[in-house]
């Protein structure tokens, strides 16, 4: 209840809908634990700047654009097994960031055929890693979900040429991919196809007949990240230019080494940079880590992620209007056809959130005392009692 009220309150002041404050994502390893603890410590808010219009038709259109029209044959059938939720899933979004874009591909042959090794060789050629392999099954790890779907379509084509039905499915883990394949078999039977998830929904592309070799090349998109230190002039005046240089050099090194990004447009001593990263989740991770690093060193950073340098810069500019009383670190990015952002509040705002969230009994007692002081003050002719009570309550909230 308190979380709901807080989201409504901050939505009003930020003029953008707050979808979550912190996260309830359950970490399963040290990396996830680090991110979850930091998101909850900073009370990072997920904002909806422009709501995405999530429909099955739009998901299919986006998939064709992402894979490339030449990489999907005309005789496909697009099946919705479970509709996508018309909202952004905070859990899925966070898992993309902390777990990366790696996707697993499960491949199964419905009838006997000596083709499994050929499949394995194709997967390796597409920069995939074979996790498990038998005479009729493969579990492999690829760089992205789109890569997994594209490779699966090629394997289905090769199987059809030899009258072998092939089931494929993509998932965030090998187990998830296998389970998706089992569920897909129950829904459509032993028809060649590939199952996958998009925005919380379950979908499949099936191929009831043979199709010719696809002529398309893999589609690669730029994922530009624009980073800018907010009010760098004041930061330099308070901390010195060397501090700014150190922060920006640390961010540059992190993007290059940890996120495999290519730095563009950075001049040492400057307060901004542009980087091109291999995947959107890598760009998100770089932006979040950069914001936290800046926060730990007294610098606030605005970030934007886009398909072009201009788009990334324009997204970062949107951050200027997203603030409470002072500018805060904001990361703006697109999801489906909507615009969303991560807002990292100031230390004072975090203190208010924590007080309201975890000290409900104290909050009730303070409200009661302020109400009594105001009530008595108005009745005895000393309205100042209420004002003094409010000031004391604010001082107590800040100091505790």
C-alpha positions as MATLAB code, in Angstrom:
seq = 'XXXXXXXXXXXXXXXXXXXXXXXXXXXXXXXXXXXXXXXXXXXXXXXXXXXXXXXXXXXXXXXXXXXXXXXXXXXXXXXXXXXXXXXXXXXXXXXXXXXXXXXXXXXXXXXXXXXXXXXXXXXXXXXXXXXXXXXXXXXXXXXXXXXXXXXXXXXXXXXXXXXXXXXXXXXXXXXXXXXXXXXXXXXXXXXXXXXXXXXXXXXXXXXXXXXXXXXXXXXXXXXXXXXXXXXXXXXXXXXXXXXXXXXXXXXXXXXXXXXXXXXXXXXXXXXXXXXXXXXXXXXXXXXXXXXXXXXXXXXXXXXXXXXXXXXXXXXXXXXXXXXXXXXXXXXXXXXXXXXXXXXXXXXXXXXXXXXXXXXXXXXXXXXXXXXXXXXXXXXXXXXXXXXXXXXXXXXXXXXX';
ca = [
       0.000    0.000    0.000;
       2.788    2.434    0.958;
       4.709    1.554   -2.217;
       1.602    2.200   -4.310;
       1.063    5.603   -2.663;
       4.728    6.523   -3.100;
       4.606    5.638   -6.798;
       1.522    7.822   -7.184;
       3.154   10.693   -5.299;
       6.378   10.613   -7.311;
       4.438   10.158  -10.560;
       2.709   13.465   -9.784;
       5.927   15.376   -9.071;
       8.013   13.789  -11.847;
       5.150   14.186  -14.360;
       5.857   10.643  -15.566;
       4.315    7.396  -14.343;
       6.519    5.548  -11.841;
       6.238    1.811  -12.545;
       8.468    0.639   -9.701;
      10.668    1.910   -6.877;
      13.605   -0.405   -6.294;
      12.996   -4.015   -7.265;
      11.708   -7.289   -5.857;
      13.788   -9.271   -8.346;
      15.242  -12.312   -6.578;
      19.005  -12.612   -7.246;
      20.534  -16.038   -7.800;
      24.232  -15.172   -8.069;
      26.741  -12.566   -6.884;
      26.375  -10.356   -9.979;
      22.596  -10.235   -9.721;
      22.842   -9.651   -5.973;
      25.139   -6.670   -6.546;
      22.701   -5.044   -8.982;
      19.608   -5.736   -6.905;
      21.205   -4.367   -3.733;
      22.338   -1.219   -5.548;
      18.939   -0.635   -7.160;
      17.237   -0.989   -3.785;
      19.885    1.098   -1.989;
      19.509    3.963   -4.462;
      15.701    3.473   -4.686;
      16.030    3.578   -8.485;
      12.669    4.265  -10.157;
      11.485    2.867  -13.489;
       9.548    5.583  -15.338;
       7.104    5.393  -18.226;
       7.785    8.454  -20.374;
       5.807    7.337  -23.442;
       3.700    4.194  -23.039;
       4.485    1.353  -25.433;
       1.640    0.026  -27.557;
       2.164   -3.713  -27.108;
       0.084   -5.891  -29.436;
       0.680   -9.250  -31.114;
       0.723   -7.690  -34.600;
       3.262   -5.084  -33.532;
       5.448   -7.757  -31.917;
       5.489   -9.698  -35.174;
       6.238   -6.544  -37.188;
       9.133   -5.715  -34.857;
      10.443   -9.282  -35.103;
      10.492   -9.111  -38.918;
      12.347   -5.788  -38.761;
      14.812   -7.080  -36.165;
      15.591  -10.303  -38.034;
      15.385   -8.726  -41.474;
      12.555   -9.536  -43.943;
      14.946  -11.649  -46.031;
      15.611  -13.931  -43.046;
      11.974  -15.049  -42.577;
      10.373  -17.107  -45.401;
       6.952  -16.200  -46.785;
       5.316  -19.527  -45.869;
       5.619  -18.925  -42.118;
       2.701  -18.868  -39.713;
       2.885  -16.673  -36.638;
       1.145  -18.165  -33.602;
       0.260  -16.494  -30.315;
       0.246  -19.012  -27.469;
       0.005  -16.435  -24.688;
      -0.606  -12.724  -25.357;
       1.984  -10.218  -24.234;
       1.050   -8.015  -21.309;
       0.268   -4.460  -22.320;
       2.728   -3.138  -19.774;
       6.453   -3.162  -19.132;
       7.606   -6.071  -16.993;
      10.120   -4.677  -14.492;
      11.374   -8.179  -13.682;
      12.088   -9.060  -17.318;
      13.714   -5.706  -17.957;
      16.039   -6.077  -14.984;
      16.911   -9.673  -15.862;
      17.951   -8.496  -19.326;
      20.347   -6.045  -17.716;
      21.891   -8.250  -15.050;
      21.959  -11.471  -17.065;
      22.899   -9.983  -20.417;
      21.520  -10.808  -23.845;
      22.735  -14.411  -23.955;
      19.981  -16.774  -25.105;
      19.839  -20.549  -25.199;
      18.568  -22.525  -28.171;
      17.094  -26.003  -27.839;
      16.820  -28.086  -31.024;
      15.018  -31.433  -31.285;
      14.503  -33.818  -34.210;
      11.082  -35.475  -34.394;
      12.194  -38.274  -36.717;
      15.511  -40.015  -37.135;
      18.093  -38.433  -39.367;
      21.850  -38.051  -39.373;
      21.885  -34.277  -39.393;
      22.547  -33.285  -35.784;
      26.295  -32.768  -36.279;
      25.624  -30.542  -39.283;
      23.294  -28.501  -37.061;
      26.028  -28.228  -34.407;
      28.535  -26.998  -36.987;
      26.136  -24.296  -38.197;
      25.526  -23.107  -34.621;
      29.278  -22.859  -33.997;
      29.718  -20.945  -37.250;
      27.148  -18.433  -35.962;
      29.282  -17.822  -32.826;
      27.175  -20.211  -30.751;
      28.447  -22.579  -28.086;
      27.234  -26.175  -27.858;
      26.271  -26.953  -24.257;
      24.859  -30.474  -24.751;
      24.445  -32.691  -27.794;
      22.943  -36.115  -28.481;
      21.844  -37.924  -31.624;
      18.540  -36.015  -31.697;
      18.953  -32.942  -29.441;
      21.156  -29.876  -29.020;
      21.296  -27.254  -26.284;
      23.341  -24.265  -27.407;
      24.098  -20.756  -26.223;
      23.939  -17.839  -28.689;
      24.612  -14.130  -28.414;
      20.989  -12.987  -28.542;
      17.402  -14.141  -28.826;
      17.198  -12.861  -32.403;
      20.318  -14.851  -33.314;
      18.737  -17.959  -31.797;
      15.523  -17.498  -33.821;
      17.401  -16.766  -37.053;
      19.659  -19.818  -36.666;
      16.643  -21.987  -35.774;
      14.904  -21.012  -39.030;
      17.969  -22.072  -41.022;
      18.110  -25.414  -39.177;
      14.403  -25.993  -39.889;
      15.046  -25.351  -43.594;
      17.892  -27.875  -43.698;
      15.793  -30.447  -41.860;
      12.852  -29.974  -44.245;
      15.122  -30.609  -47.235;
      15.753  -34.089  -45.796;
      12.133  -34.604  -44.670;
      13.096  -34.185  -41.010;
      10.779  -32.167  -38.743;
      12.643  -29.849  -36.398;
      11.450  -28.209  -33.212;
      13.448  -25.275  -31.839;
      12.881  -22.905  -28.950;
      14.738  -19.985  -27.376;
      15.004  -19.258  -23.658;
      17.065  -17.426  -21.059;
      18.360  -20.789  -19.814;
      18.695  -24.234  -21.372;
      15.966  -25.552  -19.065;
      13.611  -22.722  -20.034;
      14.187  -23.425  -23.741;
      13.477  -27.145  -23.267;
      10.298  -26.457  -21.283;
       9.121  -24.031  -23.962;
       9.642  -26.720  -26.601;
       7.605  -29.243  -24.564;
       4.720  -26.780  -24.192;
       4.865  -25.915  -27.884;
       4.638  -29.609  -28.811;
       1.453  -29.891  -26.743;
      -0.069  -26.870  -28.479;
       0.726  -27.501  -32.167;
       2.076  -31.054  -32.394;
       5.128  -32.162  -34.342;
       5.175  -29.311  -36.852;
       8.514  -27.650  -37.590;
       8.775  -24.317  -35.834;
      10.542  -22.165  -33.245;
       9.056  -20.900  -29.985;
      10.125  -17.777  -28.061;
       8.947  -15.075  -25.675;
       8.467  -11.380  -26.319;
       7.411   -8.846  -23.687;
       5.891  -11.487  -21.423;
       3.999  -13.313  -24.182;
       4.594  -16.757  -25.710;
       4.826  -17.004  -29.489;
       5.968  -19.338  -32.259;
       6.775  -19.258  -35.952;
       5.840  -22.518  -37.682;
       6.618  -23.721  -41.197;
       4.087  -26.220  -42.612;
       6.024  -26.651  -45.885;
       9.528  -26.474  -47.288;
      11.155  -23.176  -48.206;
      14.225  -22.215  -50.185;
      17.539  -21.009  -48.814;
      17.292  -17.519  -47.357;
      19.437  -14.867  -48.963;
      19.423  -12.367  -46.133;
      22.377  -11.447  -43.955;
      22.210  -11.090  -40.164;
      20.843   -7.676  -39.184;
      22.998   -5.689  -36.799;
      21.887   -2.528  -35.040;
      23.920    0.202  -33.432;
      23.255    0.806  -29.751;
      24.595    4.244  -28.988;
      24.977    5.493  -25.428;
      25.309    9.220  -24.733;
      26.621   10.142  -21.279;
      26.823   13.686  -19.914;
      27.765   14.945  -16.436;
      25.056   17.314  -15.182;
      26.322   20.812  -14.275;
      29.962   19.840  -14.724;
      31.062   23.470  -14.162;
      29.812   23.402  -10.569;
      31.243   19.902  -10.058;
      34.694   21.095  -11.193;
      34.450   24.152   -8.954;
      33.688   21.962   -5.924;
      35.869   18.923   -6.668;
      38.445   19.986   -9.253;
      38.869   19.011  -12.897;
      41.050   16.025  -11.975;
      38.041   14.420  -10.250;
      35.943   14.811  -13.402;
      38.735   13.348  -15.550;
      39.065   10.366  -13.201;
      35.317    9.644  -13.252;
      35.066    9.872  -17.043;
      38.189    7.741  -17.571;
      36.760    5.076  -15.239;
      33.486    5.097  -17.194;
      35.361    4.877  -20.496;
      37.421    1.905  -19.266;
      34.326    0.101  -17.947;
      32.466    0.507  -21.243;
      35.425   -0.734  -23.267;
      36.514   -3.648  -21.073;
      33.329   -4.888  -19.387;
      30.697   -3.990  -21.993;
      32.801   -4.412  -25.172;
      31.808   -0.937  -26.330;
      33.557    1.343  -28.790;
      34.149    4.877  -27.511;
      33.381    7.700  -29.932;
      33.565   11.443  -29.487;
      35.382   11.538  -26.135;
      38.022   14.109  -25.275;
      39.916   13.679  -22.004;
      38.849   16.410  -19.651;
      35.415   16.645  -21.263;
      32.135   16.008  -19.470;
      30.451   13.775  -22.070;
      31.078   10.799  -24.345;
      29.349    8.646  -26.937;
      29.829    4.876  -27.115;
      28.530    2.223  -29.505;
      27.757   -1.070  -27.760;
      27.029   -4.541  -29.190;
      23.582   -4.923  -27.584;
      20.951   -2.706  -25.963;
      21.216   -4.488  -22.614;
      24.986   -3.837  -22.655;
      24.208   -0.152  -23.224;
      21.700   -0.182  -20.340;
      24.182   -1.874  -18.066;
      26.892    0.633  -19.006;
      24.520    3.554  -18.363;
      23.393    2.241  -14.974;
      26.911    1.422  -13.791;
      28.158    4.822  -14.988;
      25.373    6.595  -13.096;
      26.144    4.693   -9.914;
      29.870    5.365  -10.274;
      29.180    9.054  -10.749;
      26.808    9.053   -7.771;
      29.467    7.499   -5.528;
      31.816   10.312   -6.500;
      29.403   13.214   -6.211;
      28.533   13.537   -9.918;
      25.062   13.280  -11.453;
      24.864   11.852  -14.973;
      22.181   11.966  -17.653;
      22.212    9.193  -20.252;
      20.370    8.344  -23.440;
      20.319    5.147  -25.495;
      19.346    5.040  -29.168;
      19.976    3.538  -32.620;
      21.910    6.626  -33.723;
      24.140    9.241  -32.099;
      21.423   11.838  -32.555;
      18.719    9.635  -31.033;
      20.905    8.848  -28.006;
      21.606   12.563  -27.510;
      17.920   13.454  -27.815;
      17.026   10.795  -25.245;
      19.587   12.245  -22.842;
      18.037   15.694  -23.295;
      14.680   14.296  -22.167;
      16.319   13.777  -18.768;
      16.494   17.554  -18.248;
      12.745   17.737  -17.612;
      12.673   14.719  -15.290;
      13.493   16.021  -11.824;
      12.017   16.769   -8.431;
      13.579   19.942   -6.997;
      17.099   19.405   -8.354;
      18.407   17.452  -11.375;
      19.140   13.765  -10.722;
      20.773   10.962  -12.672;
      18.391    9.691  -15.372;
      18.772    7.021  -18.085;
      16.319    7.212  -21.013;
      15.804    4.360  -23.498;
      13.166    2.856  -25.787;
      11.244   -0.381  -25.310;
       8.966   -1.654  -28.094;
       7.566    1.653  -29.397;
       7.569    3.364  -26.009;
      10.094    5.483  -24.090;
      11.139    4.578  -20.531;
      13.713    5.724  -18.033;
      15.571    4.872  -14.852;
      15.518    7.742  -12.349;
      18.036    7.691   -9.481;
      16.778   10.061   -6.744;
      18.908   12.271   -4.521;
      20.062   11.189   -1.069;
      17.385   13.351    0.565;
      14.623   11.791   -1.539;
      15.925    8.303   -0.755;
      15.792    9.127    2.956;
      12.165   10.218    2.623;
      11.277    7.005    0.743;
      12.976    4.797    3.319;
      11.322    6.645    6.188;
       7.855    6.329    4.653;
       8.444    2.679    3.682;
      10.006    1.269    6.826;
       8.859    3.502    9.682;
       5.108    3.338    9.306;
       4.406    3.373   13.068;
       6.623    6.415   13.606;
       4.991    8.126   10.618;
       1.525    7.497   12.076;
       2.592    8.827   15.477;
       4.085   11.974   13.913;
       0.921   12.559   11.881;
      -1.178   12.130   14.999;
       0.939   14.584   17.026;
       0.961   17.164   14.220;
      -2.820   16.831   13.910;
      -3.323   17.265   17.684;
      -0.949   20.259   17.833;
      -2.706   21.907   14.890;
      -6.172   21.164   16.291;
      -5.334   22.551   19.733;
      -3.508   25.538   18.247;
      -6.485   26.608   16.143;
      -8.866   26.211   19.070;
      -6.793   28.250   21.546;
      -5.847   30.880   18.995;
      -2.223   29.835   18.432;
      -2.126   28.412   14.902;
       1.685   28.507   15.109;
       1.573   25.273   17.169;
       0.791   23.323   13.990;
       3.601   24.997   12.031;
       6.124   24.245   14.784;
       4.951   20.617   14.918;
       5.401   20.275   11.150;
       8.932   21.748   11.297;
       9.891   19.401   14.146;
       8.461   16.424   12.207;
      10.519   17.326    9.123;
      13.690   17.711   11.231;
      13.044   14.311   12.833;
      12.490   12.653    9.439;
      15.737   14.108    8.035;
      17.914   13.323   11.046;
      16.662    9.751   11.484;
];
